[in-house]
Amino acid sequence: MRAIAVFPGKPNSIHLAELPKPSVHEIPNGRGVLVQVLRVGVDGTDKEINAAEYGQAPPGYDYLVIGHECLGRVLEVGLNVTEFVPGDYVVPTVRRPGGSFYDQIGQYDMTSEDIYYERGINLRHGYLTELFVDDPEYLVKIPKGLKDVAVLLEPASIIEKGIIQAHEAQRRFKVWRPKKAAVLGAGTVGLLAALSLKMKGFDVTSFGKESRPSRNLDLLEELGVRYISTNDLSIREAAKRFGPFDLMFEATGYSPVVFEAMECLGKNGVLVLASVTGGDREHSVPADKINLDFVLGNKLVVGTVNANREYFEAGVYDFARAELEFPGWLPKLLTHPVTGLENYQEMMQTLTTERGAIKVFVNVAYDS
């Protein structure tokens, strides 16, 4: 069985590997679900793993199968599986449990352990292959009407987690009724965050450096989202005009903007951080002012990375609503298809060099 893999720690080692065909019997207690992979999205994480920035192979292997954004179709189920039948469409989650208390109660995305297990990222093979087998706990059923856009669900789940966690934290106020939101960044995650916040009734302002003509800006306009180029107006100036922002979602990958956002967050507001930034960038900030404003303004910062099934299911709900309110919008994010696992070099080249790509994805198999 073919798979796209890398040798962790070796830059640009992407290659076509051979894996043994999985079986439902690999999962104990008759709980196996065999899934045919139909489509896999790729992103900066896959590019960084191929660049040997991080990632570890599963025990017993010297390579790691990449790919963590997947849509598949159930082929076979074990004797004790009641949640799925052959033909169902599913999206698998990414994180798998470790040994901490949080892992054991289903909150494996909130593990307190240093070692973590993520399919296609760390210590577990991913989904850029023909078949995989898993427990129903880690599979989310997809309505047939969403199967063409469900490959976007994994990045959407991270957004859902951030927004839901913000509301959970604000239960401290007994009543929290946020109205205005800002999204920092107009890439794939920024577009999906704008959609999710729009579905939740926010007045949304999106920030980025892009200027027209731009496919991304056209998509924001279709949602009725206000867009501001930071080349024309700073976040601080925009907050005075269109804020105060009750919820700010950062998805830029540029850490200094976080501290500017902290200065612009409204009282009782939440700043959600979604960027995973590496390196050792330094930045001067008005530390006393930020500290004072957060203390006196009851402000909060939360981070969001990967997600458990609760947040995947929340994404399904928002996607369904979006298809009703903005029909045809989600498919426009799927801009750069690659056909077949054998074209892994084209996949990586597109992901690395195509500046206009919103979502690069591989059609592993076609739905029959």
DRENDO-1510 file (C-alpha; in Angstrom, 1 decimal, always signed):
<recs>
REC; n; res; u; v; w
REC; 1; MET; +0.0; +0.0; +0.0 .
REC; 2; ARG; +1.4; +3.3; -1.1 .
REC; 3; ALA; +2.0; +6.3; +1.2 .
REC; 4; ILE; +3.8; +9.7; +1.1 .
REC; 5; ALA; +6.4; +9.8; +3.8 .
REC; 6; VAL; +9.5; +11.6; +5.1 .
REC; 7; PHE; +12.6; +10.6; +7.0 .
REC; 8; PRO; +12.3; +12.8; +10.1 .
REC; 9; GLY; +15.4; +14.9; +10.7 .
REC; 10; LYS; +16.4; +14.6; +7.0 .
REC; 11; PRO; +15.5; +17.8; +5.0 .
REC; 12; ASN; +13.6; +17.3; +1.8 .
REC; 13; SER; +13.3; +13.5; +2.2 .
REC; 14; ILE; +9.7; +13.2; +0.9 .
REC; 15; HIS; +9.2; +10.0; -0.9 .
REC; 16; LEU; +6.7; +7.2; -1.8 .
REC; 17; ALA; +6.8; +4.5; +0.8 .
REC; 18; GLU; +5.1; +1.1; +1.1 .
REC; 19; LEU; +3.0; +0.2; +4.1 .
REC; 20; PRO; +1.2; -3.1; +4.9 .
REC; 21; LYS; -2.5; -3.0; +4.3 .
REC; 22; PRO; -4.3; -2.4; +7.6 .
REC; 23; SER; -7.1; -4.6; +9.0 .
REC; 24; VAL; -10.0; -3.9; +11.3 .
REC; 25; HIS; -8.6; -6.6; +13.6 .
REC; 26; GLU; -5.7; -4.3; +14.5 .
REC; 27; ILE; -8.1; -2.5; +16.8 .
REC; 28; PRO; -9.0; -4.5; +19.9 .
REC; 29; ASN; -12.5; -5.6; +21.0 .
REC; 30; GLY; -14.0; -5.7; +17.5 .
REC; 31; ARG; -13.9; -1.8; +17.3 .
REC; 32; GLY; -11.8; -1.4; +14.1 .
REC; 33; VAL; -13.0; +0.8; +11.3 .
REC; 34; LEU; -11.2; +0.4; +7.9 .
REC; 35; VAL; -11.3; +3.7; +5.9 .
REC; 36; GLN; -10.4; +4.4; +2.3 .
REC; 37; VAL; -8.7; +7.8; +2.0 .
REC; 38; LEU; -10.4; +10.0; -0.6 .
REC; 39; ARG; -8.8; +13.4; -0.1 .
REC; 40; VAL; -6.0; +14.9; +2.1 .
REC; 41; GLY; -5.3; +18.6; +2.6 .
REC; 42; VAL; -1.7; +19.7; +3.1 .
REC; 43; ASP; -0.4; +22.8; +4.8 .
REC; 44; GLY; +2.6; +24.5; +6.4 .
REC; 45; THR; +3.0; +21.7; +8.9 .
REC; 46; ASP; +3.7; +19.2; +6.2 .
REC; 47; LYS; +6.1; +21.6; +4.6 .
REC; 48; GLU; +7.9; +22.1; +7.9 .
REC; 49; ILE; +8.1; +18.4; +8.6 .
REC; 50; ASN; +9.7; +17.8; +5.2 .
REC; 51; ALA; +12.2; +20.6; +6.0 .
REC; 52; ALA; +13.1; +18.5; +9.1 .
REC; 53; GLU; +12.0; +21.2; +11.6 .
REC; 54; TYR; +10.1; +18.7; +13.7 .
REC; 55; GLY; +8.3; +15.3; +13.5 .
REC; 56; GLN; +9.2; +11.8; +14.7 .
REC; 57; ALA; +8.6; +8.4; +13.2 .
REC; 58; PRO; +6.4; +5.9; +14.9 .
REC; 59; PRO; +8.1; +3.1; +16.9 .
REC; 60; GLY; +9.5; +0.5; +14.6 .
REC; 61; TYR; +9.8; +2.8; +11.5 .
REC; 62; ASP; +12.4; +5.1; +10.2 .
REC; 63; TYR; +9.9; +7.1; +8.2 .
REC; 64; LEU; +6.7; +9.1; +9.0 .
REC; 65; VAL; +3.7; +9.1; +6.8 .
REC; 66; ILE; +2.5; +12.7; +6.6 .
REC; 67; GLY; -0.9; +14.3; +6.1 .
REC; 68; HIS; -3.3; +15.2; +8.9 .
REC; 69; GLU; -6.3; +16.8; +7.1 .
REC; 70; CYS; -8.3; +13.9; +5.7 .
REC; 71; LEU; -11.7; +12.8; +4.3 .
REC; 72; GLY; -12.3; +9.1; +3.9 .
REC; 73; ARG; -15.1; +6.6; +3.3 .
REC; 74; VAL; -15.7; +3.6; +5.5 .
REC; 75; LEU; -15.0; +0.2; +3.8 .
REC; 76; GLU; -15.4; -2.2; +6.7 .
REC; 77; VAL; -16.3; -2.2; +10.4 .
REC; 78; GLY; -15.5; -4.6; +13.2 .
REC; 79; LEU; -18.1; -6.7; +14.9 .
REC; 80; ASN; -18.7; -4.3; +17.8 .
REC; 81; VAL; -18.9; -1.1; +15.8 .
REC; 82; THR; -22.3; +0.4; +15.8 .
REC; 83; GLU; -21.5; +4.1; +15.0 .
REC; 84; PHE; -20.6; +3.5; +11.3 .
REC; 85; VAL; -21.5; +1.4; +8.3 .
REC; 86; PRO; -19.7; +0.9; +5.1 .
REC; 87; GLY; -20.2; +3.8; +2.8 .
REC; 88; ASP; -20.2; +6.5; +5.6 .
REC; 89; TYR; -18.0; +9.5; +5.1 .
REC; 90; VAL; -15.7; +10.3; +7.9 .
REC; 91; VAL; -13.0; +12.8; +9.0 .
REC; 92; PRO; -10.4; +11.5; +11.5 .
REC; 93; THR; -9.1; +13.5; +14.3 .
REC; 94; VAL; -5.3; +14.0; +14.7 .
REC; 95; ARG; -4.2; +13.9; +18.3 .
REC; 96; ARG; -4.1; +10.5; +20.1 .
REC; 97; PRO; -4.1; +9.9; +23.9 .
REC; 98; GLY; -0.9; +9.8; +26.0 .
REC; 99; GLY; -0.9; +8.9; +29.7 .
REC; 100; SER; -2.0; +12.1; +31.4 .
REC; 101; PHE; -5.3; +12.5; +33.2 .
REC; 102; TYR; -6.6; +14.8; +30.4 .
REC; 103; ASP; -5.7; +12.2; +27.8 .
REC; 104; GLN; -7.6; +9.5; +29.6 .
REC; 105; ILE; -10.9; +11.5; +29.9 .
REC; 106; GLY; -11.0; +12.4; +26.1 .
REC; 107; GLN; -9.3; +15.7; +26.4 .
REC; 108; TYR; -6.2; +14.4; +24.6 .
REC; 109; ASP; -5.7; +17.8; +22.9 .
REC; 110; MET; -5.0; +19.3; +26.3 .
REC; 111; THR; -2.4; +16.8; +27.4 .
REC; 112; SER; +0.0; +17.8; +30.2 .
REC; 113; GLU; +2.7; +15.5; +28.9 .
REC; 114; ASP; +5.8; +16.7; +26.9 .
REC; 115; ILE; +5.5; +13.7; +24.5 .
REC; 116; TYR; +2.4; +13.9; +22.3 .
REC; 117; TYR; +1.0; +11.7; +19.5 .
REC; 118; GLU; -0.4; +13.2; +16.4 .
REC; 119; ARG; -1.2; +11.3; +13.2 .
REC; 120; GLY; +1.0; +12.6; +10.4 .
REC; 121; ILE; +3.0; +14.9; +12.7 .
REC; 122; ASN; +4.6; +13.0; +15.6 .
REC; 123; LEU; +5.0; +9.3; +16.5 .
REC; 124; ARG; +1.9; +8.2; +14.5 .
REC; 125; HIS; +1.5; +7.7; +10.7 .
REC; 126; GLY; -0.7; +10.2; +8.9 .
REC; 127; TYR; -3.3; +10.0; +6.2 .
REC; 128; LEU; -1.4; +10.4; +2.9 .
REC; 129; THR; -1.9; +6.8; +2.1 .
REC; 130; GLU; -4.6; +4.6; +0.6 .
REC; 131; LEU; -6.2; +3.1; +3.7 .
REC; 132; PHE; -6.1; +3.4; +7.4 .
REC; 133; VAL; -7.8; +1.8; +10.4 .
REC; 134; ASP; -8.9; +3.4; +13.6 .
REC; 135; ASP; -11.2; +3.3; +16.6 .
REC; 136; PRO; -14.7; +5.0; +16.1 .
REC; 137; GLU; -13.7; +7.4; +19.0 .
REC; 138; TYR; -11.4; +9.2; +16.5 .
REC; 139; LEU; -13.7; +9.4; +13.5 .
REC; 140; VAL; -16.3; +12.1; +12.9 .
REC; 141; LYS; -19.3; +11.2; +10.6 .
REC; 142; ILE; -19.8; +13.6; +7.7 .
REC; 143; PRO; -23.2; +14.3; +6.1 .
REC; 144; LYS; -23.1; +13.5; +2.4 .
REC; 145; GLY; -23.9; +17.0; +1.5 .
REC; 146; LEU; -20.6; +18.2; +3.1 .
REC; 147; LYS; -18.2; +15.5; +1.7 .
REC; 148; ASP; -16.8; +17.8; -1.0 .
REC; 149; VAL; -15.6; +20.4; +1.6 .
REC; 150; ALA; -15.0; +18.2; +4.6 .
REC; 151; VAL; -11.2; +18.1; +4.0 .
REC; 152; LEU; -11.3; +21.6; +5.5 .
REC; 153; LEU; -12.7; +20.4; +8.7 .
REC; 154; GLU; -9.4; +19.8; +10.5 .
REC; 155; PRO; -8.2; +23.4; +10.3 .
REC; 156; ALA; -11.7; +24.5; +11.1 .
REC; 157; SER; -11.7; +22.4; +14.3 .
REC; 158; ILE; -8.8; +24.4; +15.7 .
REC; 159; ILE; -10.8; +27.6; +15.1 .
REC; 160; GLU; -13.9; +26.1; +16.8 .
REC; 161; LYS; -11.8; +25.1; +19.7 .
REC; 162; GLY; -10.4; +28.6; +20.2 .
REC; 163; ILE; -13.8; +30.2; +20.0 .
REC; 164; ILE; -15.5; +27.7; +22.3 .
REC; 165; GLN; -12.7; +27.8; +24.8 .
REC; 166; ALA; -13.1; +31.6; +24.9 .
REC; 167; HIS; -16.7; +31.3; +25.7 .
REC; 168; GLU; -16.0; +28.6; +28.3 .
REC; 169; ALA; -13.4; +30.9; +30.0 .
REC; 170; GLN; -15.9; +33.8; +30.0 .
REC; 171; ARG; -18.4; +31.9; +32.1 .
REC; 172; ARG; -16.6; +33.8; +34.9 .
REC; 173; PHE; -18.8; +36.8; +34.0 .
REC; 174; LYS; -22.0; +34.8; +34.3 .
REC; 175; VAL; -23.2; +36.7; +31.2 .
REC; 176; TRP; -20.8; +37.4; +28.3 .
REC; 177; ARG; -22.3; +38.8; +25.1 .
REC; 178; PRO; -19.6; +39.5; +22.6 .
REC; 179; LYS; -20.6; +41.4; +19.5 .
REC; 180; LYS; -17.5; +42.5; +17.6 .
REC; 181; ALA; -14.6; +40.3; +16.5 .
REC; 182; ALA; -11.4; +40.8; +14.7 .
REC; 183; VAL; -9.5; +38.2; +12.7 .
REC; 184; LEU; -5.8; +38.8; +12.2 .
REC; 185; GLY; -4.7; +37.2; +8.9 .
REC; 186; ALA; -6.5; +36.5; +5.7 .
REC; 187; GLY; -5.0; +33.1; +4.8 .
REC; 188; THR; -6.8; +29.7; +5.0 .
REC; 189; VAL; -7.2; +29.8; +8.8 .
REC; 190; GLY; -8.1; +33.5; +8.7 .
REC; 191; LEU; -10.9; +32.9; +6.1 .
REC; 192; LEU; -12.3; +29.9; +8.1 .
REC; 193; ALA; -12.2; +31.9; +11.3 .
REC; 194; ALA; -14.1; +34.8; +9.7 .
REC; 195; LEU; -16.7; +32.3; +8.5 .
REC; 196; SER; -17.1; +30.7; +11.9 .
REC; 197; LEU; -17.4; +34.0; +13.7 .
REC; 198; LYS; -19.9; +35.2; +11.1 .
REC; 199; MET; -21.9; +32.0; +11.7 .
REC; 200; LYS; -22.0; +32.9; +15.4 .
REC; 201; GLY; -23.4; +36.3; +14.8 .
REC; 202; PHE; -20.3; +38.5; +15.2 .
REC; 203; ASP; -19.6; +41.8; +13.4 .
REC; 204; VAL; -16.3; +40.7; +11.9 .
REC; 205; THR; -13.3; +42.8; +10.8 .
REC; 206; SER; -10.5; +41.0; +9.0 .
REC; 207; PHE; -6.9; +42.3; +8.9 .
REC; 208; GLY; -4.1; +41.5; +6.5 .
REC; 209; LYS; -1.5; +42.9; +4.2 .
REC; 210; GLU; -3.2; +41.9; +1.0 .
REC; 211; SER; -4.6; +44.4; -1.5 .
REC; 212; ARG; -6.9; +43.9; -4.4 .
REC; 213; PRO; -7.2; +42.1; -6.7 .
REC; 214; SER; -7.3; +39.2; -4.4 .
REC; 215; ARG; -9.3; +36.0; -4.3 .
REC; 216; ASN; -9.1; +36.0; -0.5 .
REC; 217; LEU; -10.5; +39.5; -0.2 .
REC; 218; ASP; -13.3; +38.6; -2.6 .
REC; 219; LEU; -14.2; +35.7; -0.4 .
REC; 220; LEU; -14.3; +37.9; +2.7 .
REC; 221; GLU; -16.6; +40.3; +0.9 .
REC; 222; GLU; -19.0; +37.5; +0.0 .
REC; 223; LEU; -19.3; +36.8; +3.7 .
REC; 224; GLY; -20.0; +40.5; +4.5 .
REC; 225; VAL; -16.8; +40.7; +6.4 .
REC; 226; ARG; -15.0; +44.1; +6.7 .
REC; 227; TYR; -11.4; +43.9; +5.4 .
REC; 228; ILE; -8.7; +46.4; +6.4 .
REC; 229; SER; -5.2; +46.3; +5.0 .
REC; 230; THR; -2.7; +47.1; +7.7 .
REC; 231; ASN; -0.7; +48.9; +5.0 .
REC; 232; ASP; -3.5; +51.5; +5.1 .
REC; 233; LEU; -4.7; +51.5; +8.7 .
REC; 234; SER; -3.1; +50.0; +11.8 .
REC; 235; ILE; -4.9; +47.6; +14.1 .
REC; 236; ARG; -4.8; +50.2; +16.8 .
REC; 237; GLU; -6.5; +52.8; +14.5 .
REC; 238; ALA; -9.0; +50.4; +13.3 .
REC; 239; ALA; -9.9; +49.3; +16.8 .
REC; 240; LYS; -10.8; +52.9; +17.6 .
REC; 241; ARG; -13.0; +53.1; +14.5 .
REC; 242; PHE; -14.6; +49.7; +14.4 .
REC; 243; GLY; -14.1; +48.3; +17.9 .
REC; 244; PRO; -13.8; +47.7; +20.7 .
REC; 245; PHE; -13.2; +44.1; +19.8 .
REC; 246; ASP; -14.7; +41.6; +22.2 .
REC; 247; LEU; -12.9; +38.6; +20.6 .
REC; 248; MET; -9.7; +38.7; +18.5 .
REC; 249; PHE; -8.5; +35.7; +16.6 .
REC; 250; GLU; -4.8; +35.7; +15.6 .
REC; 251; ALA; -3.8; +33.6; +12.6 .
REC; 252; THR; -0.8; +35.4; +11.1 .
REC; 253; GLY; +2.2; +33.3; +12.0 .
REC; 254; TYR; +3.9; +36.6; +13.0 .
REC; 255; SER; +4.3; +36.9; +16.7 .
REC; 256; PRO; +4.8; +40.7; +17.1 .
REC; 257; VAL; +1.2; +41.3; +16.0 .
REC; 258; VAL; +0.1; +39.4; +19.1 .
REC; 259; PHE; +1.3; +42.3; +21.3 .
REC; 260; GLU; -0.4; +44.9; +19.1 .
REC; 261; ALA; -3.6; +42.9; +19.4 .
REC; 262; MET; -3.3; +42.9; +23.2 .
REC; 263; GLU; -3.3; +46.7; +23.1 .
REC; 264; CYS; -6.5; +46.7; +21.0 .
REC; 265; LEU; -8.6; +44.1; +22.8 .
REC; 266; GLY; -11.7; +45.5; +24.4 .
REC; 267; LYS; -12.6; +45.3; +28.1 .
REC; 268; ASN; -13.6; +41.8; +29.2 .
REC; 269; GLY; -12.3; +40.6; +25.8 .
REC; 270; VAL; -10.5; +37.4; +24.7 .
REC; 271; LEU; -7.5; +37.1; +22.4 .
REC; 272; VAL; -7.2; +33.7; +20.8 .
REC; 273; LEU; -3.8; +32.7; +19.5 .
REC; 274; ALA; -3.6; +30.1; +16.7 .
REC; 275; SER; -0.2; +30.6; +15.3 .
REC; 276; VAL; +2.6; +28.1; +16.1 .
REC; 277; THR; +5.7; +30.3; +15.8 .
REC; 278; GLY; +9.3; +29.0; +15.9 .
REC; 279; GLY; +12.5; +30.9; +15.9 .
REC; 280; ASP; +13.9; +33.4; +18.4 .
REC; 281; ARG; +12.3; +36.7; +17.2 .
REC; 282; GLU; +12.4; +39.5; +19.7 .
REC; 283; HIS; +10.1; +42.5; +19.8 .
REC; 284; SER; +9.8; +45.6; +22.1 .
REC; 285; VAL; +6.4; +46.1; +23.7 .
REC; 286; PRO; +4.8; +48.6; +26.1 .
REC; 287; ALA; +4.8; +45.9; +28.8 .
REC; 288; ASP; +3.5; +48.1; +31.6 .
REC; 289; LYS; +0.6; +49.4; +29.6 .
REC; 290; ILE; -0.4; +45.9; +28.3 .
REC; 291; ASN; -0.2; +44.5; +31.9 .
REC; 292; LEU; -2.2; +47.4; +33.3 .
REC; 293; ASP; -4.9; +47.2; +30.7 .
REC; 294; PHE; -5.3; +43.4; +31.1 .
REC; 295; VAL; -5.6; +43.6; +34.9 .
REC; 296; LEU; -8.0; +46.6; +34.9 .
REC; 297; GLY; -9.9; +45.4; +31.8 .
REC; 298; ASN; -10.4; +41.8; +32.9 .
REC; 299; LYS; -8.9; +40.6; +29.6 .
REC; 300; LEU; -7.8; +37.1; +28.7 .
REC; 301; VAL; -5.5; +35.3; +26.2 .
REC; 302; VAL; -6.0; +31.6; +25.2 .
REC; 303; GLY; -4.2; +29.4; +22.8 .
REC; 304; THR; -5.6; +26.8; +20.4 .
REC; 305; VAL; -3.8; +23.9; +18.7 .
REC; 306; ASN; -5.2; +20.6; +17.4 .
REC; 307; ALA; -8.7; +19.5; +18.7 .
REC; 308; ASN; -10.7; +16.6; +20.0 .
REC; 309; ARG; -13.9; +15.4; +18.4 .
REC; 310; GLU; -16.1; +17.9; +20.1 .
REC; 311; TYR; -14.6; +20.7; +18.0 .
REC; 312; PHE; -14.7; +18.7; +14.8 .
REC; 313; GLU; -18.4; +18.2; +15.4 .
REC; 314; ALA; -18.8; +21.9; +16.0 .
REC; 315; GLY; -17.1; +22.5; +12.7 .
REC; 316; VAL; -19.6; +20.2; +10.9 .
REC; 317; TYR; -22.4; +22.3; +12.4 .
REC; 318; ASP; -20.9; +25.5; +11.1 .
REC; 319; PHE; -20.1; +24.1; +7.7 .
REC; 320; ALA; -23.7; +22.9; +7.3 .
REC; 321; ARG; -25.0; +26.4; +8.2 .
REC; 322; ALA; -22.5; +28.0; +5.9 .
REC; 323; GLU; -23.6; +25.9; +3.0 .
REC; 324; LEU; -27.2; +27.1; +3.6 .
REC; 325; GLU; -26.3; +30.8; +4.1 .
REC; 326; PHE; -23.4; +31.1; +1.7 .
REC; 327; PRO; -23.8; +28.2; -0.8 .
REC; 328; GLY; -20.7; +27.5; -2.8 .
REC; 329; TRP; -18.4; +29.5; -0.6 .
REC; 330; LEU; -16.5; +26.7; +1.1 .
REC; 331; PRO; -15.6; +24.9; -2.2 .
REC; 332; LYS; -13.8; +28.1; -3.4 .
REC; 333; LEU; -11.2; +27.5; -0.7 .
REC; 334; LEU; -10.1; +24.3; -2.4 .
REC; 335; THR; -7.9; +26.0; -4.9 .
REC; 336; HIS; -5.0; +23.6; -5.9 .
REC; 337; PRO; -5.8; +19.9; -6.4 .
REC; 338; VAL; -3.1; +17.3; -7.0 .
REC; 339; THR; -4.1; +13.9; -8.4 .
REC; 340; GLY; -2.6; +10.8; -6.9 .
REC; 341; LEU; -0.1; +9.9; -4.3 .
REC; 342; GLU; +2.6; +9.4; -6.9 .
REC; 343; ASN; +2.6; +13.2; -7.6 .
REC; 344; TYR; +4.0; +14.0; -4.1 .
REC; 345; GLN; +6.7; +16.2; -5.6 .
REC; 346; GLU; +4.0; +18.3; -7.4 .
REC; 347; MET; +2.2; +18.5; -4.1 .
REC; 348; MET; +5.2; +19.8; -2.2 .
REC; 349; GLN; +6.2; +22.2; -5.0 .
REC; 350; THR; +2.7; +23.7; -5.1 .
REC; 351; LEU; +2.6; +24.0; -1.3 .
REC; 352; THR; +6.0; +25.7; -1.3 .
REC; 353; THR; +5.9; +28.1; -4.2 .
REC; 354; GLU; +2.2; +28.8; -5.1 .
REC; 355; ARG; +1.5; +32.1; -3.4 .
REC; 356; GLY; -2.1; +32.2; -4.5 .
REC; 357; ALA; -3.0; +28.9; -3.0 .
REC; 358; ILE; -5.7; +28.8; -0.3 .
REC; 359; LYS; -5.8; +25.1; +0.2 .
REC; 360; VAL; -3.6; +22.5; -1.6 .
REC; 361; PHE; -5.0; +19.0; -1.4 .
REC; 362; VAL; -4.4; +15.6; -2.9 .
REC; 363; ASN; -7.2; +13.5; -4.5 .
REC; 364; VAL; -6.0; +10.1; -3.3 .
REC; 365; ALA; -9.0; +8.2; -4.7 .
REC; 366; TYR; -12.3; +9.2; -6.3 .
REC; 367; ASP; -15.6; +8.6; -4.7 .
REC; 368; SER; -17.4; +5.8; -6.5 .
</recs>
